[in-house]
């Protein structure tokens, strides 16, 4: 069941970790997961993703979202 005290106020946020692949530009680095536009109340702790050090792509160790450098 959805909590009525929090669900109504969360409508402007994206569902956390909804995408499995996110393309990022070098200007976006450093990047972290979850992204700023995600709701943090039901997501994992913030972790910085080492995209550049891993041949242009890296996965979030919590949710498995793939970050790819364009």
C-alpha positions in Angstrom: 0.0 0.0 0.0 1.2 3.5 -0.9 1.9 5.8 2.1 -0.5 8.7 1.6 1.7 11.1 3.5 4.6 10.8 1.1 3.2 9.5 -2.2 1.4 12.7 -3.1 4.4 14.9 -2.6 6.7 12.6 -4.7 4.9 13.0 -8.1 7.4 15.4 -9.5 10.3 13.0 -9.0 11.4 10.2 -11.4 11.3 6.7 -10.2 14.7 5.8 -8.9 16.8 3.4 -11.0 14.0 3.1 -13.6 16.4 3.1 -16.6 19.0 0.3 -16.9 21.4 2.4 -19.1 22.2 6.1 -18.8 24.3 7.9 -21.3 26.5 10.7 -19.9 28.7 13.4 -21.3 32.2 14.2 -20.0 30.7 17.5 -18.8 28.4 15.5 -16.5 31.3 13.9 -14.6 31.6 13.1 -11.8 28.3 11.2 -11.9 26.5 9.5 -9.1 23.7 7.1 -8.7 20.9 7.7 -7.9 20.7 10.8 -10.1 19.6 14.2 -8.6 16.2 14.1 -10.2 15.4 10.7 -8.6 13.5 10.4 -5.4 16.0 9.4 -2.7 13.5 8.3 0.0 13.1 4.8 -1.6 16.5 4.3 -3.2 20.0 3.2 -2.3 22.8 5.4 -0.8 24.5 7.8 -3.2 27.6 6.3 -4.8 29.9 7.9 -7.4 30.3 5.9 -10.6 33.9 5.6 -12.0 32.8 5.8 -15.7 36.0 7.4 -17.1 38.3 5.0 -15.3 36.5 1.9 -16.6 36.7 2.3 -20.4 33.8 4.6 -20.6 31.2 2.6 -18.9 30.5 1.4 -15.3 27.7 -0.2 -13.4 26.2 1.0 -10.1 27.1 -1.6 -7.5 23.7 -1.2 -5.8 21.1 -1.2 -8.6 23.0 -2.3 -11.7 22.3 0.8 -13.7 24.8 1.0 -16.5 26.4 4.4 -17.1 28.0 4.9 -20.6 30.2 7.8 -21.6 29.3 9.3 -25.0 
